[in-house]
């Protein structure tokens, strides 16, 4: 996730394996998380294709936040690409996580206010928020300070599969 100088957040998730390469790109308003542009890029596929990039118009105008699932499924149908749901979903998850570093833009006055919003919203909803009495470090002690610039968040997931014969 990268903050641009013009009030936008650039986010992307890529998938690469031996038979396919695809990337989901989102350009969102840093204040509202409204999707201004969505692109689907396929560089390589197990099916014969030429590399291409497509605008994903069903996502434009939607919010890249919780409850975006229906719009993501609509985008996959639009693209005829089931992998698109997973990649755009990972991209939205990253945008939600990067909110930690966009406090002023998202309307929070302090780290404490942001932390309290999450506590109030999720209290009792999962293992972490059901056991807040056992938490020893605050969110910002865990991630560091909230003042981010340039690259705000990067996550990698790697799988290695092989077959023994």
N, C-alpha and C positions, 0 to 999 in steps of 0.2 A: 504494500500500500504506500502510495506516495502522494503527498500534498503538493499541488501545483500552486503557482503564484496567483492564479486567477480565481481562487475560491472553489476549486474542484479537487476531488480525490480520485486518483487513478488507481484502479485495483485490477488484478488479473490472477487467474489460476490456470496453470498449464498441466496437461497430462501427456506423458511420453512413455511409450513402450516400444517393443520391437516392430509392431505393426501399425502404430498410429501416433500422431501428434496433434493435439488440439488445445486451443486456449480460449478461455472466456474472459473478455475485457469489459469492465464497467467504468464509466466516468460519472461520478455522482457529485451533487452539490454538497459541499462540506458542512453547510448549516442544516440542511433538511434531509440529506441522504436520498433525495430524489434522483433517480437515474436519468441523466441527460443523454447518455449514449451507451449503447450496448453492442458489442461486436462478438461474433463467433468466428474463430479462425481455425481452419484445418490445413495443416502443412503436409500431412501424410495420412493415409488410411489403408486399411486392408482391402477396401474396395478401390477400384480404379477411379481416382479423382485428380483434378489439378488443384494445386494449392489455391485456397480462396479465403476471402474475408467477407462476412455478411453482416449487415446491420440487423439487429434483433429488435425490431420495432415494438413487439408486444411488451418488452420490458421498459421502454422509455416512458417516463412519467410515473412509474411505480416507485415505491420507497424500498431501498435496499436495507431492510431491517426485518425484525420478526414479522411473521405472517406473510412473507413474500412467496410462499410455496405455490399458491395457485398461479401467479404470474410466471414463476420459473417453469412449471409444468406446461403452461401455454407456450412458452418460448421453445421448449423441447419439441412440442408438436409442430410449431411453426418451422423449426429447423429440420424436423424429422431426424433428430439426433438425441436418443435417450441419455447419452453421456453429458449433454448440455445441462441437464438438471443437476447432476453431481458437481460439475465444474462451477456453474453459476452459484449454486448453493454454498460451496466452499468460499467463493468470492464474497458473498454476502456475510458469511460468518466472520471473515477477516475484517470486513467493514465494521461490523458490530464490535469486534474486539479493538479496533483502532480508535473507537470512540474514547477510550481511555486517554488518548493523547490529543483530543480535540475538545477539551472542556469548554473554553470560551465560545468556540464556533457552535457548539451544540447547546449553549444556553446555561451552562453550569457555572456557578460562582467560585467553586472550590472543589478540591479533591474530596473533601469530606461530604459535600452535598452529592456528588456523583456516587460515591461509595454508599451513601444512605439510600439513594434511589434504588440501587441494585438490591440492597438488603430488604427494603420495604417490598419491592416487586416480587422477589424470589423467596422470601422467608418460608421455609418448610417445603420447598419445591424439589430439592435434590439433596444429595449427600452433603455437599458443602453448606448450603443454606439451611439445612436441617440440623446442623451441628456447629452453629456459629460460636457457641460457648467454648468450643475446642480450638477455634482459630487463634493462632498466636501472632500472626503478622497481618497487617492491613494489606489491601490490594496494592497500594502504592509502595509499600515496603517490598513487596514481591516484584513488581515490574519496574521500579525506579520512578523518577520524577515524571510528571505529566507533560512537560514541555518538549514536544517533539517537532522536528523540522525535517524536511527531505523525506527519506524513507522512514516510515513510521512503524511498519510491522512486516515481518517476513516469516513465513512458516514453510517448512519442508516436510513432506511425507514421502517415505521411500519404502518400496516393497521389492524384494528380490525373490523370484520364484524360479525353481528349476525342477526338472524331472530326473529322478534317478532311474537308470535302466539296468 
